[in-house]
Every structure is written in structure tokens, then in C-alpha cells.
Amino acid sequence: MTRIGRFTASAAAAAVIAGYAQPFAALGAAVLVKGDISRDDRVSVADIVLLKNYLLGRYGLNENQSIAADINCDGNIDTFDLAEMQDIILRSRNKLPKGTWIGDTAGGKRYFSFGEGNGTVIDPTTGGVSDFAIECDEDMVVLKMKSGDTVTAFITWSDENSFTLKWEYGRTETFRYFCDNSIKSSELLTGRWVSTNGSVYEINGLSGKLTDKNKNISRFEYAPNGEDIVFHFGSTDNNTEGKITRTDSMHFTIAWDVGTKETFTKQEIEVRNGITYVNGILIANKTYALPSDYNPGKILPDAQAAFNIMQADAKKAGLNLSICSGFRSYDYQNQLYNGYVARDGKNAADTYSARAGHSEHQTGLAMDINYASSAFTNTPEAKWLAANCYKYGFILRYPKGKENITGYMYESWHVRYLGKELAKEVYDSGLTLEEFLCIDSKYKS
């Protein structure tokens, strides 16, 4: 082995280093681009960041990365290589930026994500996203917004990590490098997310606040790139990396590089006129009650229309479905519940009947099919309902084996309307609505 600066190279690597004039270096079947430490077949700002961190002793380099980093092939990795890398970027740089950059102004910050001739502006305060097309004429850039507006600015590059835009209306915005890839709006994680370790992530755009289970607060930025994601806590030097898997619109999982895994559930709770909505979904269970004056008077039209279609399709399969109990008012539910308490006692009644205000039937979105009895469970209709109701926008609300989560006994006859898209997500997840939304169903007393 031949010792080269702060890394060790094999004889094959030493032979490659001798070919200083070559922009590429061959090592076996692999092709190395000089300066391409990140091994993405190009020299970019990402390689500058890696080399700087290496020189500061923060990161190590493997053999191939070390060969790529020794740009001047003098057997050392040092600031001379850093200067060479900067020159490479300056010589090859297009007038337009690429990747994602943070724009700082007196009024705050925002993110600009630049692709090939297009881009996206992300407002971290509101989470708002605006798309644009971009052109360059000498030192002027022209942004054509999707809304139809056109804005221009003069661009001045300070170095490989920063540039300034002086907008036509006079404001100057300084940009600093954030990540090398152009971020798609579909990759944003805007919202309030609860993780399986008890932490809460409140995200707007590409930045947010983390509150852990001990109520400690950290600020962060994050950079998604397909299945890869990096969280920057405090600074871009404090990175936590992982692989993200998006399960559905309300769940994703990150497998962190340190070997742990964390699942995130979207949970935005809003109370309007005494009615609780979680991620826009009206909720009535043991934790969240409806006001006594909430009274739609009947099954809501969308739910009724969906049932009618489901009923017709079941009939084609030789099955008969009917609604034996639909909307119930607060007062009627109160009468039912009190009757069950008088007959069976409060503890028993709470396992199969909702207290007034806590019944899904009051929402106008729930219904009992055929007959509300365990005798329905093994019928062909019950089996068809369990396997197919999601196709029409319904879920089986109180499934078997989840009594401690929903708070109620298994009810093969009780369905709740959510709409086709959401019902399919819940069905595919195998979760109850409480699990899907990461909420409880427990009476306070």
C-alpha cells in the first residue's frame, strides 16, 4: 500500500493518480470523475461540502472518494484540491443555479428549488408552493410564474455556495446552498406529524420545529430527494440521514442511517363550532364529542348516495343490504344509552353503546347494516360488506381484535363513510380510524 496524505491508496490507485492530465480515472470496471467525491458522476457544490468537511476532520473518505478528491494528483488531499474543485465548478457553471437554495431577506427566508428551465418557490411560513419557468440572459434571470406573472432579477455569484438576486422591484435576496437536488412539491412534508417515539414535528415547507416526548424543542430544515432524506438540526453540519417510505397521504416511515426506524402520522386537530376535525375528518368517539345541537337530521347526502350504489351492487351479487339504524340525534342517543345502563350497568353499556354526543350516528356519516347483532357477523352479507365497503367510501368502524383501541366491541354491521380515496387508505393500512389518525378513544371519566 502507498500512503497518500491522510488516506491510504492501493498500487492501482497510485497508478491512477499518476494520470493527472486525465479528467477521468479508471479503477477496475469503475470510472472516477476527478472531484466527484459524492460519486454522482459530476462535480458539484455537494462535493465542495464533502471536501470541506473532510479537511475539517468531520468526515472520512473511502478509497475511491480519496482518489476523486486528490484533484491535482500530488498525493495529498488539501486546500489546493479545494481550490481546483472550485475552479472546475466556476469553469463549468451555467448562469442559472441548480438544486435547492435558501433565500434570505429582511422579511424572512424562503426556498428556491431549481430544475432544468423550471423551479419551485417554497414559503416555509405558510408552506405555500409556487411553480415557475426560468430563463437567463447574460446576468439577468427571468422567472415566469405559473400564475402568469413575470419577474426579473440581476444575478451575482459570490462563490460556489452563494449568489444574490436583485429583484426588479428593488429588494435584494441572498441565496445560500441547501441541497444539490431540485425538490418537488410532492416531496414536501408540510403539516403536523406525530412519530412513534412520541415526538411531534411541525413542518412548513422545508423547515420546522421538533418537540420531543420530554418537551425539548429543536429547529430543523430537511432535504428530501426521492427515497433519501436529510434533516439538518441547527446547522447543515448536524445532519441526520435516512430513507423515507411514504405509505399514504397521512403516513410515512423513515429508516434512519443509525439503524432505528420511525413512523410518522399526520395529525392536525381543529375544533370548529364545537366539532372536532382531525386532518379534516369529522371525529366522534369516546375522546371527542359532538355538541348537543349538532343535528343534520338524516344521513348526509354523500353517504346515502354511496350506500345506494353499494346496495345495488350487493343485490347483483345476490345479497340484500339495508340500513337498520342511520342518523340518531343527541337526545335519542341519550335515551338509548341510559336504557342500556339501566339494563346492564354503566361499565357494560360503555362497551357497546356510545354516550350522548359521542355516537358516530349523530354525525350523519355512520349506519348499521341489516341488523345490529352478532347474528349478522357470519352472514354472506357481513362477509361481503367487510371485503367491499371501502370501494364505496366506507370502513368497518369497529373491527375484531381492536376493542381496546376503538373503545367498542366488534361490530360487523357498523360502517362509517369517509369517501373512496380515504376509505381505501384506511382499509389498505389494516388500521382502525383511531390508529390511522393517531388519536385515542377514551372517556375522561
N, C-alpha and C positions, 0 to 999 in steps of 0.2 A: 504494500500500500504506500502511496505517496502523500505526505502531509501537505495540505494546501491551506494556508491561513488558519481559519477556525473550523475547517472541516477536513475530512479525510476522503480522498478520491482513489479509485482503483486505477490500475495501469491503463485500462480502456478509457477512463475518464480523463486521465492526464494526456492521452493522445488526442482527445477531442479538444482539450484546452489549447493545444499547440496550434490548432487551426483558427487563429484569431480573426483572420480576414473573412471567415465564413459566417454569415448571419444565422445559419442553422448548424447544429451539431448532432451527429448520429451516434446513438448508443444502442447497439444491438438493432432491434427492429424499431426502436422508438426514435422520433425526431424531436430534438430540443430546439426551441427558439430562444436565442440569446436574450436574456432579460425577462423571459416568460416564467417567472417563479411560480405563479399560480397554475401553470400548465393548462391554460385555456387557449393555446395556440395564437396568442397575441401579447403585445407589450402594452400595458395599460396602467392607470392610476392604482389599480389593485396591486400590481407588482411593486410599485413605489412604496405603498403602505407596508407590504410584507418585508421588503428590504430594509426599510427604516426600523421596523420593529425587530428585525434580526440584528441590526447594528446596535440597537439599544439593549440587546440581550433578552428580549421578551419572547422571541420565538426561535426554534431551531429549524434547520433546513435538512431535507433528506439529500441523498447523493445527486439525484437528477436536478433538484432545485438549486443545489450548490453550484453545479456546472452552469446552469442558466444564469445564476446571479453573478458569476465571475465574468462580467461582460467584456472587460479588456484583456481577459485571459493572462493575467500576470501571476496567477496562483494565489491571489488574496481576494477576499470579499471586503470591500471598504468603501469609503466615501467617493473614491474615484469611479467605482462602478455605479454608485448612485447618480453621479453627475452624468455618466454615459447614458444611463437609463432615462434621465430627464431629457437629454438631448434627443434620444430616439423618439420619445413622445412628442417633443416640440417639432421635430422634423416631419413627423407623420400625422400630426394632429389636423383634423378638419376644423374649420372655423366654428362649427357647431359642436356643443358639448354632447356627450353620450353618457348614458347611465342616469343615476338619480342624484340630485344636488339639493342642498338646503339653502333657501334664500332668506337672508336676514335683512330686516328693515327696522326702522324706529317703531313701526307698528306691530312687530312680531316676526314670526317666521312662517314659511310655507315650503313645500317640497315641489320641485320640478323634476319630472321623470322624462328623459329624452330618448326617443327611439330613432328609427330611420325616417326622417322627414315628418315626424309627429311626436306628440308628447302629451303629458297629463300634468295639471296643476292640482296639488292636494293641499287643502286647508286643514291644518292639524286641530284648529279650534272647533270647527263645525263638522269636520270630516267630509266636507264638500269636495267634489271632483269635477274638474273641467278639462275637456279634451281639446287639443289644438293641432293644427298643421304648422310646420316651421320651415322657413327658408332663410338663406343667408346671402347678403350682397355686400362684399367687402367686410367692413366692420359693423354692419347693421344686420340685425335679425328681425324677421317679420313673423309674428305669430297670428295665425288666422284661427280664431276661436270657433268652436262648433256652433256657438250661438249666432255666428255671422259677423261678429265684430273683428276688426283687425287692429293690432297694436304693434308698434315698432320700438326698438331699443338699440343703443350702441353697446357693443360687447368689447370688454377689455380683459385679457387674460393676465392675471397677476403671476401665477405659476401653475404647475400641473394640478394643484388641489383647489384652486380658487379662480373665479372670474367675477366681473362686475357688469351688470346691465344698467345703463342709464336710460330709463323709460322716456318716451316722448312727452309725457306729462310732467317730467322734471324729477321724479323720485329715483333715487339710486338704490339698487338692491345688490348686495354682495352674496355670492354663492360659494359654498364650500362643499367639497366632495362628501357624499354619503355612502353610496354603493355603486358598483360597476354596472349593474343591470337596470334596465328600464322596467319599472314596476307597473303592473296592470291594475286597473281599478278593481278587478275581480279578486285580486290577492290581498286587498285591504281587510283588516280585522276590526273595523270600526264598531264600537259597541261596548257593553259591559259584560265581562266574561268571568265566570266562577270556575276555578280549577279544582281538580280532585284533591289537591293538598290544602285546600281551604283559602287560597289566595284569590284576590279579586283584581282583575286587570280592567281598567277603564281606558279605552283606546279611542282616539280621534285621529284619523289619517294615519300617520306613521309615528306617532308619539303617544305616550300615555303615562298613567300612574298605576303602580302596583302597591296594593295593600295586602301584606301577608297575614297569616292567621293570628299573629301576635300584634297586629295593628301597626307594624312598621311600614313606612311609606317610602317608595323609591320611584324616581322618574326614569323613563327609558325612551329610547327610539328603537325601531325594529326595521329590518330589511328583508322582505320576502323575495324569493327567487325560485318560482316553481315549487318543488318539494323541499327546498332548503330555506332556512330562516335563521337570521341572526338578531339577537337582542343586544342593544348597547345600553348598559346601565351606567348613567353618569357621564360616560365618555365612550368614544369609539374604541378605546383601548381595553375597556372592561366588557368583553364580548361573551355571550352565551349562545352557542350554536346548536342547531338541531334539525330534524326532518319533520315537516308538518304534513299531516294527513287530514284532509277535510272530509268529514263523514257526511254532513248535510248542512243545511243553512244555519243550524244552531249549534253545531258541534265540530270541534277539530281536536286532534291529538298531536302533541309534539314529543318525539323521541329525542331527548337531549343527548348530546355527544358524551356526557359524563355517565351515561348508562341508565338514567331514570326516564320515566315516561309520565306525561301529564295530559289529562283530558280536560278540555275546556267546554263549558256550556254557556251559551248566551243567556243573559238574564237581565232584562230591562223591565223593572216593575213600575207601573204607573197607575195611579188611582184617579179616576175621573168620575165626579158625581157619586162618589162612594163605591164605585165599581172598580175592581182590580183587573188590570190587564198585564200579562207577562209576555213580553215580546209581541204585543198587540193582540194576544189571545185572551178573551174573557175567561176568568177563572172563578169557579165556585167550588170550594172543598172545605174541609174542616178548619183550615187555617184562614182562608179568605172567604168572607161572607158578602152577600148582596144586601143592599138596603131594602127595607120592608116595602118601599114604594116602587121598587123596580118591578114593572109588570107589563111585559109585551103582550100579554093576553092570549097568546097562542104560540104554536111552534113557528119560528121565524121562516119567512118565505124560502130562503135558500135551502134550509134544512128540509123543509117539507117537499120542495121540488126534487131534491136529491133522493129522499126516501121514495117518492113516487116512481122514479126511474129504477131504483133498486128493487122495489116491489114488483114492477113489471118484468124485470129480468129474472127474478126468482120464480115468477109464475111460468116463464118459458122453460125453466128447469124443472117444472112440476112441483114447486114449493109455494106455500102460502105465507106471506108476511103481512102483519098488520100492527098498528100501534095500539097497545092496550093502555098506555099512560104516556101523555106528552107533556104539555106545559102544566105546571102547578104554581099557583100563586103562593106568596109568603104565608098568608093566613091558612090556606088549605094544607100546606106542608106542616104548619104548626099543629093543626088538628090531627093529622096522620101521626106525627111523631109522638105527641102526647098520648095518643091512644095506644101506641106500641109500648111506651114507657109504663102506662097503667097495666098493660097485659104482661110484659116480660121484664120490666125493670129497666133503668136507665142504661146500665152497662151493656146489656144485651141489645137494646134498641139501637145504641150507637154503632153497632157492628153492621147493621143492615138498613138503617134509616137515617137520613140527614136531619139535623135540627133546622128550624126555620131560618132562612137566609143562606144556608149552606148547601142547599139542594141544587144540583145541576138542572133539574127540571124547571126551576124558576128562570133559567137563562133563555128558555125557548129554543135551545140547541140540543137537548137530550130527549131520548124517548126509550120506553120499554117496548120490546117486540114480542108480540103474540100473548105471552102471559108471564108475569113476574114471579117465577117459581123455579126451583131447581128441577122440576119435572121437564122444563124446556131444554135443559142442558144437553141431553143426549139425542135430541131430535135431529132429523136431517136439516131442518131449517136453522137450528142453532149452529150446526157444523158449517153450513153454507155461509151463514152470517159472519162467523169468525174468520173464515177464509177469504171473504169477498167484500166485506163492508167498506174497507179502506178505498176500494176502487170508486166508490161513490162519495167519498169525503168523510166517512165515519170511522171511529175507532171503538173497539170494545173497551169501555172505560175502566172496568174493574176486573182485570184478568185473574186467573187462578194462580195462587202462589205469591201474589203481591199484596195480600191483605194488610200487611204491616206498613206498606208504603202508601197505598190509596186510602187506608183507614176503613175500608168496607170489605165485606165478604165478597167472594167471587159471584159475579152476576153475568151470566151468559147472555142475558136479554137486554142489558142496558148499553146503548150506544150514544156517542157524542159526536156532533157534527163539527168538523174543523176545516173542511174544504179538501179537495182532492190532493193537492200538492203536499200540504202539511200532514194529512192523514197517512199518505204513503210513507213519508219520512218517519213518522212515529211507528207505523207498522213495521217498516224495514229495520228500525233500531231495536225492536223487541222490548222497548221500554214502556213503562206507564207514562201518562202525561206528566205526573209529578217528577219522575226521573228525567224525562226528556227536557223539562224546564228547570230542573234542579231546585224544586220547591218542596215544602213539607205539606202534609195534610194531617194536622193535629189540633184538636180543640185546646184553647188556653186553659180551660178548667172543665 
